[in-house]
Amino acid sequence: MNENPNITPEQTEEAVRQLQTFLDQLAFFEDELPFVAVSGIFDEDTRRALEIFQRLYRLPVTGKADRLTWDRLYGAHLLSRQAHSRPVPISPFPRIDNYIIPFGEESELVGILHHMLRTLRLVHDDLGDFSDGIRYDGATESAIRIYQKKNGLAQSGQVDRLTWDTLAKEYNLLVNRDE
């Protein structure tokens, strides 16, 4: 694979390791593509997997990682990772020291809080009724006090970073329990 005298053996080994990693990513979802050991050694299994990749992607079947093959393999690897990875989560709680969602606040953050509380009522049926809106009202404050008490948190009725993180962790456990 190393036809350029300016490329060191370490660089060649790393390039082969990347090639094998890309092929393995695709092998998870392409039944015809075999898995290869990610060793950094361009062995017969790697050559055979590369030839199968070239055939599947309608490239000249050479068993060599020329520029066209490398570009197509890298692109297919990126598309596969994108298609088969989880969506990027959001972190809506402000990154402001000592931030507290104040009583009376109207925001999308309060709407997200209400969504988490509604979901958590599946396991905490005593959180009471609160609005579906975006206003932090008395019913929201009451639900938060109950939740804080159940989780050993200071029962302020306000959502600080610790209360938010506790809610978010339990919410994530609940909605991701089937994985």
N, C-alpha and C positions, 0 to 999 in steps of 0.2 A: 504493500500500500504506500510505502514511503518512497516516492520517486524524486522528491525534492531534497537535495543534499543540505539545504539550510534548515530543515526540520529535524529536531532532535528526536531520539528514540522515546523520550518521555512525552513529547508532544504527540508523537504517533500513537503511543499507548493510550493517551487521554482521548484522542480522536476516535480510536477504535472503541474505547469504553463508551463514549457518547453514542456512537453508531449502534452498539449493542443495546444500550439503554433505550434508544428510540425504537429499535426493532422489537424489543420486549414490550414496550408500551402498546405498540400496535398488535402484538400477538395476543394480548388479552381480549381483543375484540375482532380480530381477523382469524377465523378458524384455520385457514390454510397456512398461516404464517407460524412457524415453529418458534418456541422460546429458545434463546441462546444464553449461555453463561456470560455474565458481564465480567470479563476477565482482563480486557485490554489487549488480548491476543487475537489476531485475525486468523481464526482457525477454520476448519472445513465446515463446521456447523454455522459459523457466521457467514461464510461465503454462500452456503446453500440458502440460508434465510434471506440474504440480500438478493440472490437470484429470484427467489419466490416473490419478494417485494417488487422487484423490477418487473416481473411478469404481471403481477396483479395491478400495477400502476402503469402498465403499457409503456415501459421504458426498454431500451436495448438490454437484453439479458447478458450481462458480462461478468457478474459476480464482483465487480469493482465499484468502489464508491467514488465515481467521477462527480464532477460538479453538479450535473443535472440530477443524478441519483441522490446526492447529498441534499440538495435543495428540496427535492420532492419528499424525501424521507423526513427532513426537518419540518416541512410544512404539514405533512400528514401527522407527525407526532404532535405538533401544536394543536391541530384541529381535534385530534383524538383526546388530548388532555382537556381541551375546552368542552368538548361534547360529553365527557364522562366525569367531570369533576363537579363538586358541589358548588352552588352559587356562593358568591362572596357575601358573608354576613354584614349587617350594618351595626354600627355602634351609635345609636342616636343620643345617648346621654351625654350632656355637655362635658367637655374636658376642662372644666373650670374648678379650681380648688374649692372645696366646701360648698359646691352647688347643691341647692335643695329646690325641688319643684314646689313653688309656693302655692298656698291656698289661693284659689281664684285664677290661676294661670289658665290661659286658653292657648293650646298649641297642639301640634301633631304629636309631640312627645307624650302629652297626656292621653291622646288617642291610642298610642302604642301601649301605654300603661294600662288603659282600660282593656285593651285586647288581651294583654298578658293576664290580668286579673280574671277576665271571663274564662279564659282557658284554664287557669288554675282552680277555678270553682269545680272542675271535675274531681279534684282531690281535696279541696277545701270548700265544702258546701256551706260553710258558715260566714262567708265573706259578705253576704248581704247583696242588696240590689244597688246598682250605681248606673249612671247614664252611659250611653254608648258614644257620647259626644267627646269634645276636646277640652272640656272645662273641668278643672280640679275643684270639685265641690265637696259638700259635707259628707255625702254618701261615699265618695272616693276616699276621703280622709278616714272615715269609719272603717272601710275595708282594709286600708293600709294599717291602721292600728291593730286590727284583728290579726292580720298577717304578721306584723312585727312581733306581737305577743307570742304567736305560735312558733316563731323562729328565734326567740330569745333576743330580739333586737329592742333597742330603746323605743318605747311606744309613743313616738312624737306625732304620728299621723302624717308626717311629711316624708317625702321620698328623697333621701340623701343617697350618696354613692353606695353605701353598704346595703341599704334597703333595695336599691335598684339591682345591684349585683346578685343579691340573694333571690330576688324575683326572677331575674334573667336566667340564673343557673337552673332553678327549679323548672321554669318554663321550658328551657332547652331540653332538659331531661325528659320532660313529659311529652313534648312533640317529637322527639327523636328516639323514643323508646323502642321502636320497631326496627331500628338499624342495627 
